[in-house]
């Protein structure tokens, strides 16, 4: 992993760990549920940002090297498999409508 990416990922993971410890204390002290949900969302955001940095590193290093080596099909398949675990890629999104459906 590139040094800059490693530092960024570790910082985000350590921040998420500290934040998660605080959330655990909140649960143990019977904090109001919506407040817990907000804090859990913040932890998830930190983890998602860390995941994006790992993806960026992978694209800049492993994927680029595989493309140069002519292993395009292999690396695309591997990348598609990895993206299955990325919530922002696999989460439900807005429905797409066709232009003809909108006119009706």
C-alpha positions as CSV (number, residue, x, y, z in Angstrom):
1,X,0.0,0.0,0.0
2,X,1.2,3.5,-0.8
3,X,2.5,5.2,2.3
4,X,0.1,8.2,2.1
5,X,-2.9,5.8,1.7
6,X,-1.7,3.6,4.5
7,X,-1.5,6.6,6.9
8,X,-4.9,7.9,5.8
9,X,-6.6,4.5,6.2
10,X,-4.9,3.9,9.6
11,X,-6.0,7.4,10.8
12,X,-9.6,6.7,9.8
13,X,-9.7,3.3,11.3
14,X,-8.2,4.5,14.6
15,X,-10.8,7.3,14.6
16,X,-13.6,4.8,14.0
17,X,-12.3,2.6,16.7
18,X,-12.3,5.5,19.2
19,X,-15.7,6.5,18.1
20,X,-17.1,3.0,18.3
21,X,-15.8,2.7,21.9
22,X,-17.8,5.9,22.7
23,X,-20.9,4.4,21.1
24,X,-20.5,1.2,23.2
25,X,-20.4,3.4,26.3
26,X,-23.5,5.2,25.1
27,X,-25.3,1.8,24.7
28,X,-24.2,0.8,28.2
29,X,-25.5,4.0,29.6
30,X,-28.9,3.6,27.9
31,X,-28.5,6.6,25.5
32,X,-31.6,7.7,23.5
33,X,-31.8,5.5,20.4
34,X,-31.8,8.3,17.7
35,X,-28.6,9.7,19.3
36,X,-27.1,6.2,19.0
37,X,-28.2,5.9,15.4
38,X,-26.5,9.2,14.5
39,X,-23.2,8.1,16.1
40,X,-23.4,4.6,14.5
41,X,-23.9,6.4,11.1
42,X,-20.7,8.5,11.8
43,X,-18.7,5.3,12.5
44,X,-20.0,3.7,9.3
45,X,-19.0,6.9,7.4
46,X,-15.4,6.6,8.7
47,X,-15.2,3.0,7.7
48,X,-16.7,3.7,4.2
49,X,-14.1,6.5,3.7
50,X,-11.3,4.1,4.7
51,X,-12.7,1.6,2.3
52,X,-12.6,4.2,-0.5
53,X,-9.0,4.9,0.2
54,X,-8.2,1.2,0.0
55,X,-10.1,1.1,-3.3
56,X,-8.2,4.1,-4.6
57,X,-4.9,2.5,-3.6
58,X,-5.9,-0.8,-5.3
59,X,-6.8,1.0,-8.5
60,X,-3.5,3.0,-8.5
61,X,-1.3,0.0,-7.8
62,X,-2.6,-3.5,-8.4
63,X,-5.2,-2.7,-11.1
64,X,-2.8,-0.4,-13.0
65,X,0.0,-3.1,-12.9
66,X,-2.4,-5.8,-14.0
67,X,-3.6,-3.7,-17.0
68,X,0.0,-3.0,-18.1
69,X,0.7,-6.8,-17.8
70,X,-2.3,-7.6,-20.0
71,X,-4.4,-9.2,-17.3
72,X,-7.4,-7.0,-18.0
73,X,-10.1,-9.7,-17.8
74,X,-8.7,-11.1,-14.5
75,X,-8.4,-7.7,-12.8
76,X,-11.8,-6.5,-13.9
77,X,-13.4,-9.7,-12.5
78,X,-11.5,-9.3,-9.2
79,X,-12.5,-5.7,-8.9
80,X,-16.2,-6.5,-9.6
81,X,-16.1,-9.1,-6.9
82,X,-14.5,-6.7,-4.4
83,X,-17.1,-4.0,-5.2
84,X,-19.9,-6.4,-4.2
85,X,-18.9,-5.6,-0.6
86,X,-19.0,-1.8,-1.1
87,X,-22.3,-0.5,0.3
88,X,-22.2,2.7,-1.8
89,X,-22.1,0.6,-4.9
90,X,-24.5,-2.2,-3.9
91,X,-27.0,-0.1,-1.8
92,X,-30.4,0.5,-3.2
93,X,-30.6,3.7,-5.1
94,X,-33.3,5.8,-6.7
95,X,-35.4,4.1,-9.3
96,X,-34.7,4.9,-12.9
97,X,-37.6,5.8,-15.1
98,X,-37.8,5.7,-18.8
99,X,-38.7,8.9,-20.6
100,X,-41.8,7.3,-22.0
101,X,-43.0,6.3,-18.5
102,X,-42.6,9.9,-17.3
103,X,-44.9,11.2,-20.0
104,X,-47.8,8.9,-19.1
